[in-house]
């Protein structure tokens, strides 16, 4: 990027949007040029309040994020948004781009909005989301909102990356709720029933309240909030619920655990990426892997033995 690391750090911490966007792009591309800066950025994380919003497609997550931006800005807080979109099958880029509903904030220097392509990464996030969160956290943004792709129960990865995980549902999502019972619903902190201006919202709210707070339960850090993002109703209640959950984390010394989970995931992601890079010359080309496949199909070997042989070749090459 043509700048010294200390100059980059100063610029990023002064919320230089252009340089911040460039850093996130380098993280997405897996560029080694970002490594010296990232090593320094890790020393400055732990101050942002990071909130994840997930849920099925069509429940109004983007509209809700837009309302949250406005609410936090009214409170005088700077806001950064990472919106993870599905990938284009042709280009690998984000299909939706920056969310149209959020564009009214585009001229606000205290708001940063970035779309990231999932690039078919499972879990509702993009592979570089962790790095993007590190960049934005270290840059001094007060609130970072992460909106996931919207694919259902497999989006539990977001709960490992944020302080507060908000699951957004809407009326007529009963089947989605059933599918998510063993996934994201188990790790979400706040349950939002959006589109309460539609019929059937009370049924979803009642179902959630039974699920989240079973009779006799003393659990109180999880909550259910009803709102209509379209009508800007219930947004302050949601902001209050997020604040209460963050306070709970602070009082029980849980914020460090969240940071530890995020760092753990980043370490594993970096290690896996490096292993993949080292594996390429071991295989030589796709034809090498194809030979193993043909041997398995012929019955000359099996997938376990083939995988172990490749791993052994990697170890021999490294040591």
C-alpha positions in Angstrom: 0.0 0.0 0.0 3.1 2.2 -0.1 2.9 3.4 3.5 4.9 2.5 6.6 3.0 0.4 9.2 3.0 3.2 11.8 1.6 5.7 9.2 -1.1 3.2 8.3 -2.1 2.7 11.9 -2.4 6.4 12.5 -4.5 6.8 9.3 -6.8 3.9 10.2 -7.3 5.0 13.8 -8.3 8.4 12.4 -11.0 6.6 10.5 -9.5 7.0 7.0 -12.2 5.2 5.2 -10.3 4.7 1.9 -7.3 3.0 3.7 -9.6 1.0 5.9 -11.4 -0.3 2.8 -8.1 -1.1 1.1 -7.0 -3.1 4.1 -10.2 -5.1 4.2 -9.8 -5.8 0.4 -6.2 -7.1 1.0 -7.6 -9.3 3.8 -10.3 -10.7 1.5 -7.6 -11.4 -1.2 -5.4 -13.1 1.3 -2.5 -10.7 0.4 0.7 -11.1 2.5 1.2 -7.3 2.2 -1.3 -6.9 5.0 0.5 -9.0 7.6 2.9 -6.4 9.1 -0.1 -4.1 9.7 -2.3 -6.8 11.1 0.3 -7.8 13.6 0.3 -4.3 15.0 -3.5 -4.0 14.8 -4.0 -7.0 17.1 -2.5 -4.9 19.9 -5.3 -2.4 19.7 -8.5 -4.6 19.7 -11.0 -5.0 22.4 -12.8 -1.7 22.5 -15.6 -1.9 19.9 -19.1 -3.3 20.7 -19.5 -6.0 18.1 -23.1 -7.1 17.2 -24.1 -9.8 14.8 -27.4 -10.0 13.1 -28.5 -13.2 11.5 -31.6 -15.1 10.4 -33.4 -16.4 7.4 -33.5 -14.5 4.1 -36.3 -12.0 3.8 -36.9 -11.2 7.5 -35.6 -7.6 7.1 -32.1 -7.8 8.5 -30.8 -5.0 6.2 -33.6 -2.6 7.1 -33.0 -3.4 10.8 -29.3 -2.7 10.4 -30.2 0.7 8.8 -32.4 1.6 11.8 -29.7 0.5 14.3 -27.2 2.8 12.5 -29.5 5.7 12.9 -30.2 4.9 16.6 -26.5 4.6 17.5 -25.6 7.7 15.5 -28.3 9.7 17.5 -26.5 8.4 20.6 -23.3 9.9 19.3 -21.5 6.6 18.5 -19.6 5.9 15.3 -20.8 2.8 13.5 -19.1 0.4 11.1 -21.1 -2.3 9.2 -19.9 -5.5 7.6 -22.7 -6.9 5.4 -21.9 -10.4 4.1 -23.6 -11.1 0.9 -23.9 -14.2 -1.3 -21.2 -14.6 -4.0 -21.6 -14.3 -7.7 -21.0 -17.6 -9.3 -19.1 -15.8 -12.1 -17.0 -13.2 -10.4 -17.0 -14.4 -6.7 -17.9 -10.9 -5.7 -20.9 -9.8 -3.5 -24.1 -10.0 -5.5 -26.0 -7.3 -3.7 -23.1 -4.8 -3.1 -23.5 -2.1 -0.4 -27.1 -2.3 0.8 -29.4 0.2 -0.8 -31.3 1.0 2.4 -28.1 2.0 4.1 -27.0 4.5 1.5 -28.5 7.5 3.3 -25.6 7.1 5.7 -23.0 7.1 3.0 -22.1 10.8 3.5 -21.6 10.4 7.3 -17.9 10.2 8.1 -18.8 8.4 11.3 -20.4 5.5 9.4 -18.5 2.9 7.5 -20.4 0.3 5.4 -18.7 -2.6 3.6 -20.2 -5.5 1.7 -18.1 -8.7 1.7 -18.7 -11.6 -0.5 -19.2 -14.9 1.3 -17.2 -16.6 -1.5 -19.2 -19.8 -0.6 -17.6 -19.8 2.8 -20.0 -21.7 5.1 -21.3 -20.3 8.4 -22.9 -17.1 7.1 -19.7 -15.1 7.2 -16.9 -14.5 4.8 -13.5 -16.1 5.4 -12.0 -12.6 6.0 -14.7 -11.4 8.3 -12.5 -11.9 11.4 -9.7 -9.8 9.9 -12.2 -7.1 9.0 -13.5 -7.0 12.6 -9.9 -6.7 13.8 -9.3 -3.8 11.5 -12.5 -2.0 12.5 -12.1 -2.7 16.2 -8.5 -1.4 16.2 -9.6 1.6 14.1 -11.7 2.8 17.0 -15.3 2.4 15.7 -17.6 2.4 18.7 -20.2 -0.1 17.3 -19.5 -2.8 14.6 -22.6 -4.4 13.1 -22.2 -7.7 11.2 -25.0 -8.8 9.0 -24.8 -12.4 7.8 -25.8 -14.0 4.4 -29.1 -15.3 5.7 -29.0 -19.1 5.2 -30.5 -20.4 8.5 -29.1 -22.7 11.2 -25.6 -23.0 9.8 -24.9 -19.4 10.6 -23.6 -20.2 14.1 -20.1 -19.0 13.1 -21.3 -15.4 13.7 -21.9 -16.2 17.4 -18.2 -16.9 17.8 -17.1 -13.6 16.3 -19.4 -11.1 18.0 -20.3 -10.0 21.6 -24.0 -10.1 21.0 -25.7 -12.3 18.5 -29.2 -11.1 17.3 -31.4 -13.6 15.6 -34.0 -11.9 13.4 -37.3 -13.7 12.6 -40.6 -12.6 11.2 -44.2 -13.8 11.1 -44.7 -17.0 9.0 -41.2 -18.3 9.8 -42.4 -21.2 11.9 -40.7 -23.8 9.7 -37.5 -21.8 9.8 -37.6 -21.8 13.6 -38.0 -25.5 13.7 -35.0 -26.0 11.4 -32.9 -23.7 13.6 -33.8 -25.3 16.9 -30.5 -27.2 17.0 -28.4 -24.4 15.5 -28.3 -20.7 15.8 -31.3 -20.6 18.3 -29.1 -22.3 20.8 -26.4 -19.6 20.7 -28.3 -16.4 19.9 -28.5 -13.8 22.7 -31.4 -11.7 21.5 -34.4 -12.8 19.4 -36.0 -10.1 17.3 -39.5 -10.6 15.8 -39.4 -8.1 13.0 -42.4 -7.0 10.8 -44.8 -6.9 13.7 -47.0 -4.8 11.4 -47.8 -8.1 9.7 -50.3 -10.6 11.1 -49.1 -13.6 13.1 -46.3 -11.8 15.0 -47.8 -12.7 18.4 -47.6 -16.4 17.6 -43.9 -16.1 16.8 -43.3 -14.0 20.0 -45.1 -16.5 22.2 -43.2 -19.4 20.7 -39.9 -17.7 21.2 -40.7 -16.7 24.8 -41.4 -20.4 25.6 -38.2 -21.5 23.9 -35.9 -18.8 25.3 -37.3 -18.7 28.8 -38.8 -22.0 29.8 -41.1 -22.1 32.8 -39.0 -21.8 36.0 -35.9 -20.8 34.2 -33.7 -18.2 35.9 -31.8 -17.3 32.7 -32.1 -13.6 32.1 -29.4 -12.6 29.6 -31.4 -13.7 26.6 -34.4 -11.7 25.5 -37.2 -11.4 22.9 -37.8 -8.0 21.3 -40.7 -7.2 18.9 -40.2 -4.5 16.3 -41.1 -3.2 12.9 -38.0 -1.9 11.1 -40.2 -0.6 8.4 -42.1 1.7 10.8 -39.0 2.3 13.1 -40.9 0.7 16.0 -39.2 -1.2 18.8 -35.7 0.0 17.7 -34.9 1.7 21.0 -36.0 -1.4 22.8 -33.6 -3.5 20.7 -30.8 -1.0 21.4 -31.6 -1.2 25.1 -31.6 -5.1 25.0 -28.2 -5.1 23.3 -26.9 -2.7 25.9 -28.2 -4.8 28.7 -26.6 -7.9 27.2 -23.3 -6.1 26.8 -23.5 -5.0 30.4 -24.1 -8.6 31.4 -20.9 -9.6 29.6 -19.0 -6.9 31.4 -20.3 -7.7 34.8 -19.5 -11.4 34.4 -16.1 -10.8 32.8 -17.2 -12.5 29.6 -15.9 -10.0 27.0 -12.5 -11.5 27.1 -13.9 -14.9 26.3 -15.5 -13.5 23.2 -12.2 -12.0 22.1 -10.5 -15.3 22.9 -13.0 -17.2 20.6 -12.4 -14.7 17.8 -8.6 -15.0 18.1 -8.9 -18.8 18.2 -10.8 -18.8 15.0 -8.3 -16.5 13.3 -5.4 -18.6 14.4 -7.0 -21.7 13.0 -8.0 -19.9 9.8 -4.5 -18.6 9.2 -3.0 -22.1 10.0 -5.4 -23.8 7.6 -4.6 -21.2 4.9 -0.9 -21.7 5.3 -1.3 -25.5 5.2 -3.3 -25.2 2.0 -0.5 -23.1 0.5 2.1 -25.7 1.5 0.0 -28.5 0.2 -0.2 -27.1 -3.4 3.5 -27.9 -4.3 3.2 -31.4 -2.7 0.3 -32.3 -5.0 2.1 -30.6 -7.8 -1.0 -30.3 -9.9 -4.6 -31.4 -10.1 -3.5 -34.4 -12.0 -1.7 -35.7 -8.9 -4.9 -35.6 -6.9 -6.8 -37.2 -9.8 -4.3 -40.1 -9.7 -5.2 -40.7 -6.0 -8.9 -40.6 -6.9 -8.4 -43.1 -9.7 -6.5 -45.4 -7.4 -9.3 -45.3 -4.8 -11.9 -46.0 -7.6 -9.8 -49.0 -8.8 -9.6 -50.4 -5.3 -5.8 -50.0 -5.1 -6.1 -47.7 -2.0 -8.7 -45.9 0.0 -9.4 -42.2 0.9 -7.9 -42.5 4.4 -4.7 -44.1 3.2 -4.4 -41.6 0.3 -5.0 -38.6 2.6 -2.4 -39.9 5.1 0.1 -40.4 2.3 -0.4 -36.8 1.1 0.0 -35.6 4.7 3.2 -37.6 5.2 4.6 -36.2 1.9 3.9 -32.7 3.3 5.6 -33.4 6.6 8.7 -34.9 4.8 8.8 -31.8 2.5 8.6 -29.4 5.5 11.1 -31.2 7.8 
